[in-house]
Amino acid sequence: MILVLTTALMFLIGYASQRAGVCMVRAMREVIEKRRVHRLAGFALAAAAAMVVMGLAEWLGAAPFMTLQGSAPDGLSVAGGVLFGLGSVLAGNCAMGLLSGLTQGELWRAGSIAAMFVAALLLGPEMSSAALMLSARAPVPSPLTGHVGLALTLGGTVGALAATYIYRRLGWKRPKGGWSPLIAMGVIGTASGLLFAADRQWVYTSRIAEIAYGISWAPGALLGLAALLAGMTGATIIGRTFAWRAGSGKQWLRAVAGGLLMGAGATLVPGGNDAMLFTGVPLLLPNLLAGYASFAATLALALLIRRQAVPPGA
């Protein structure tokens, strides 16, 4: 029953992510080009919803905040966020955006995902630690462990503020072929929190790394990844946004180069921006929060510089 439930939740996250257009690159472009923070508010809503659900789960006797542990923020987590941000700009999408594009038929996005796998394979934790002469990071549990009231108060407050902002700006308006951001981001956050309550993590960049390191080939883990892809693909078919596009040589080259940078960055944090947002923020893990802040800042700065250097429409 747990396997059926987690697979269904993974499918739901994939479906809602595709219908909502979840992508940090799009969110930063919206901030820079339109001076709007609608997508960022949606991310805050999803993370807050996950935190609230995990708080309720802990109140009922589960231990979702112990599913994963982080580490103290350091230069590596910041550098990893910077590399992931630069790679996302080069590839044209963040982690979730790559899967979204691939399941819409943009075949060159597969180059980025494959490159992330190769980077994880070549720069696994043991190899990178030896090359950089790093000492082992001491594990740091989530500060929300055992603090149900704090989790519910913080998550509820942030979630209410984000939901109120989105409702006042967009109401229940749905983008073409999509879902209302209020519904989609609430669903993603709730499903993510339930997965943690079931002692599962769903972010696919972490799954890619685990497969590359030879840690996780369990049928359940692979089934969850397949369900995430199936959900996204189903959303494109229902929304009539699917179309096969092979991509140009330049698009493939940028995709692979960006994927290598993203994979290297994810190794250092560790975790891609999906892990930083949907794991680091709800669990308040210090290294993922530091990585996410540097990722977002790098993304914003790089897009701003490119906007100044390249005139619109050029």
Secondary structure, 3 states (H helix, E strand, C coil): CHHHHHHHHHHHHHHHHHHHCCCHHHHHHHHHHHCCCHHHHHHHHHHHHHHHHHHHHHHCCCCHHHCCCEECCCHHHHHHHHHHHHHHHHHCCCHHHHHHHHHCCECCHHHHHHHHHHHHHHCCHHHHHHHHCCCCCCEECCCCCCCHHHHHHHHHHHHHHHHHHHHHHHCCCCCCCCCCHHHHHHHHHHHHHHHHHCCCCCCHHHHHHHHHCCCCCCHHHHHHHHHHHHHHHHHHHHCCCCCCECCCHHHHHHHHHHHHHHHHHHHHCCCCHHHHHHHHHHHCCHHHHHHHHHHHHHHHHHHHHHHHHCCCCC
